[in-house]
Amino acid sequence: MSEATVSRVLNGKPGVAATTRQSVLAALDVLGYERPVRLRQRSEGLVGLITPELENPIFPALAQVIGQALTRQGYTPVLATQTPGGSTEDELTEMLVDRGVAGIIYVSGLHADTTADMQRYERLRAQGVPFVLVDGFSPKVQAPFISPDDRAAMALAVTHLASLGHTRIGLALGPKRFVPVQRKIEGFVRTVQEQFGLSAGTIETELIQHSLYTLEGGQAAANALMDRDCTAVVCASDMMALGAIRAARQRGLDVPKDISVVGFDDSPLIAFTDPPLTTVRKPVPAMGQAAVRTLLEEIGGTPAPHSEFVFMPELVVRGSTASAPGDRNRS
């Protein structure tokens, strides 16, 4: 790209392709230069993004994808985060609606909680505010949903561990009232039944452990599953998986030699843990872009059908899974 082109962009002169102009502005931003006042773009409007918390790196990763996609379309993302003891989802919604947002994207919100009242979303619809719901589902809400295939994710994890000779595979996940948790359980139970012929009752009581979606939660759940002789643990988040590895090490066990651990999400930096974590990758770029595209269709008055768009996860095999302890002599 020539100096003349950059000069034309900076001076707001014509004769530069829109994509080239965008590249020059992006380069300025990356290098930390301030944009000349005349180049500051007028926003199409604000779009609210409500996330549960930013402790788990999967939420900032999704916010980044959604924010970039909105910016490319000329909208300004407004990130609203729920914090314990801080604003609730309803309060954040009210604040965004009062600010006149063009639409709202909810990530892992109350729409994922089967015990929550779904009337709040109907009221929002009645106010004429377009919205899209990511990660969770309710037939009571008329809106587009964007989800990963949680059942398929568990099938990938269990099949991988079974192929390594594991027969006692545990599942560590969050509270049962959440839709993604219920779907992961369905996928897990079905695959374990297919692989090992166990009854659903046995699987639910012996191989599934509910806890919190945190490192400590993963640690507690993994301890319970190891007490029940599991040689592999599938976790519903990478944070929980790091907790499971810590639990194994506190018992003097080696991961993956003595116990295998699989995460879920493939959050940023998780490839660089020790050992690098085998995990099921949530298709964050595809989900984030779909959420924005769907919301813009709602805003533009050409809404997509109010149904669920489901995205396939993929297994990423790294260093936290290996053949089952008793299986090595045979292989």
N, C-alpha and C positions, 0 to 999 in steps of 0.2 A: 504494500500500500504506500503510495507516494506522499511526500510532505504536502504537496499541493492539495491532495484529497483531504488530508487531516485539516489543513487550513480552511478549505471550503466548508467542512463540517463545523469547525469552531466559529466561523464567521457567519454561519447560518445561510450560506449561499446555495443556490440550486445546483443541479447537475450531479448529484450523488445518489446512488441507489439507496433505498430505505434500509436494506440489510447492511450495506457498507456503513451507513451513518450510525446504525445501531452498534456495529462492531467497534467503531471509533469511540463512541460514548462509553461502551463497556470497558474498553482498554483504559480510558481516563479514570473510570471508577476503580478498576483493579489497581492501577498505579497510585491511587489516592489523590488524584488531582480534583479540584473543585470544578464543577461545571460552570461555564459562563452563564450569567443570569438568563440571557435570551434563549439558552438551550434547555432550560428547565421545562420539562413537559407538563402539560396540563393533564391532570388525572381524569380518567373516565368516571372515577368514583371509588369509594372505599368498599372493600369486601372484608368482612369479619372472619377470622379463623379461630375457633374455640378448641383448645386442647386441654387434656386433663392435667398434665404436669410436664416439666421439661427434664426431669431427673433421668428418665429412660431415654437414651439417645435416639430411639426410633421416632419420637415425637418431633424433636428439632429437625431430623432428616426429612420427615414428611412436610413439616412447615416450610423448609427450604425449597423443596420441589414445588409446593403449592404457591409459595410467594413468588418464585421466579416465573412460573407459568402465568400468574395474574399480572405481574409487571410487564411481561411480553405483550399482554393484551391491553396494556394501558391502565390497568386498575392498580390501586394502592392497597396492599394487604395490611390488615390491622390484627396483630396477634394478641389474643386474650387468653390468658392461662389461669386455670383453676389452681389455687394453692390451698392446702389444709388451713382452715380458719379464715380463708380469704373469701373472694366473691364466688357465689355458686353459678352454675351454668345459666340459671334463669336470670340472675342479676347481670351477668355478662351480656346475655341476649338483649335484655332491656336497654342496657347502656349502648350497645351497638345500634339497635333500632332507633333510639333517641338521636344518635349521631347521623341517622339517615343513610345507613349502609345500603349498597345496591343488592347485597345478598350475604349469606352466612354459610360457611363450611364447618360442620361439626365433626371432630375426630374423637372416636371412642367416648361419646357422650352418653347421656341418659337413654338415648335410643338403643343402647346396647344392653341396658339393664332391664331384665324382664319384670322387675318389681316396680319400676318407675311408671308414673302416669303419663301416657303418650298424648293426652289432651293438649299439653303445652305446645306440641308441634302443629296441631290443628289450629290453635289460636294464632300461631305465627303465620300460618297459611292464610288465615282469615284477614290478617293485617296486610296481606299482599307482599310479604317479604319472601323472595325465593331462597331456598336452602337445599343443601346436599348433605347426606349423612355417610360418614366413612367408618367402617369397622363396627358392624352391629346391624341388626335388622328387626323391624317390627311390622307385621302385616297391618297394624292399626294406623300406620303413618303413610299418607299419600305424598311420597317424595322419592327422588332417586337415591339408591344406596350403592356404595362402593365397598366391596369386601375382598379379602383374600379367601381362597378356598381352604378353610381351616380343616375340613375333613381330609382333603387330599394331602395337606401338610403332615398330618399324623400318619397317614398311610405311607408316605415317603420315608418318614423317620423310622417307623416300626419295621418296614420291609428291609431297610438298610441294616438295622441292628440284627434282624433275624438272619440275614445273609451272612453276618459275621459269627453266627452260632449262638447268639444270646436267646435264652428262652424265658428268663425272668426280667421283663422290661417294665419299668415303672413310668408313670406320668405325673409330673409336678405342674400344677396350674393354679390359676386364681379362683376367686369365689364363684360358686356354681350359678349364681343368678345372671351372669353375663352370657349373652348369646355366643360370642366366640369360644367361650369355655365349654358350653354345652355342645357346640359343633365339634370341637376338638375331641371331647369325650366320645361322641358318636363315631368319629373316624378311627380313634384309638381302639375302642371296643371291637368294632367290626374287623379291623385288620388283625388284632391279636386273636380273635376268634378264628379267622380264616387260617392264620399261621399255626396256631397251637391248640385249637379246639377247646379252649377254656369257656366256661359259662359266663354270661354277662355279669351275673351276681358276684362270682369269684373275682373277676377283673375289677369291678367297681369297689369291692371291699378291700382287696389286697394290693392292687397295682395302681390305684389312683389316689393321689394325695392333694387336697386343696390347701392353698396357703395364700400369701400376698405376692403381688408381682414385683418383688424386690429381691435384692441379693440375699437378705436375711430370710425372706420367704422361701427362696429356692434352697437355702441351706437347711432350714427346718424340714421342708418336704422331702429332700434327698435323704436326710438322716432317717426319717420314718420309713422310706422305701428301702434303704440299705438294711434296716433292721428286719425287713421282710425278705431279705436275700435277693434283692434285685442286683443284677450285674450290669444293668444299663438304665439310665434315666433320661427320659425325654422331657424337656422343659418348655413351658409356653412362652418364655421370653429369654433373650440372651442374658439379661440381668439375673434371672433365676438360675440359669445354667452356670454362671460364674459362682453363684452361691453353692450349687451342687458340687462344683470342683473343690471349693473351700471345705465343704463338709467331708468329702472323701479324703482330702489331705490331712484333716484333723484326726482322722482315724488311721493315719499312716498308710493310706492306700494311694496307689499311683493311677493317674488318669493319663492314658487310656488302658494301661496294662491290667489293672485290677478292676476298673469300672469305666464304662463308656458314658459319655454325656453328649446330648444333642440339644442345641438351643433352638430358638425360633425368632426370626426378624432379620438376622444378618445386619445388625446395627453397625454404624460407622465404628471403626477401630477394633471390631471384634475379631478380625482376621489376625490381629497382632497380640492376642492374649497368649498365655503360656499354660497349656499347649494351645495353638490356634484352634478356635472352636468350630467343630462341625455343627452346622445349623441349617434350618430351613429358611430360605430367603423369602421375605415378604416383598412382592414386586412394587416397591415404594414409588419409583419414577412413573410407572404405568398408572398406579392408583391415584397419585397426586395429579397427574395431567388429566386423567379422566374426570376427577372431581371438579377441576376448574372448567373443563370443556362442558360438562353437564350443567354446571351452575350458570355459565354464560349463555347456554341455550335457554335455561329457565328465565334468566334476566331478559334475553332477547325475545321472549314470547314464543319460542319454538321448542317447548319442552320435550325432552326424550320421554319415552314411556316411564311411568312411575314404577320401576321395578328394580331388581338388584343386579348390578354388574359385578361379576365374580372373576377375580384374577388368579391365575395359577401360580403357586409358589414353586421354588425349585430347591432341591437338596444340594448343599455345598459341603463336600466332604473335605475336612481338614485333619487336624491332629488329635481330636478328643475322643475318637472312636477307634476301637480295634477289636480283634476277635475275642470272643468270650474266654475268661480265664481257663476253664476246663477244656476248651475246644482246641487249644494250641497243639497238644500232643497228637491229636488226630489229623490236623490239617497238614 
